[in-house]
Amino acid sequence: INERMGLTTHGILNLVDLAGSERLSKSGATGERLKEAQAINKSLSALGDVIAAMASKEAHVPFRNSKLTYLLQPCLNNDAKTLMFVNIAPSKESAPESLCSLRFAAKVNTCATNQQPRRTSIKRTDTM
């Protein structure tokens, strides 16, 4: 709240951990771990589709293709500020996965959210 100007700003913080995304052929995951990795990879793919649609300014952005993108829709639209951390491994064995992660981050970096006016509420204060 900025009392001097009479403005109130609202914010939302989402922390999404997509750790565990990996090449299924290399991980050898089975059972529940396989299902989790598949779900994470599907969510990342859907997020990539949303980011690609936003970056190319398409009329339709497929937010409803996954629970992740559907829940993040308000945070990816309008005047939202979005920050994404990409964790990569420095080992030579992890180079292909790290390169894939860096390419995804580069694609995210090309995307700009719609720049619309902030939603604020003005509180009148009478000083008389």
Disulfide bonds with the S-S distance in Angstrom:
none
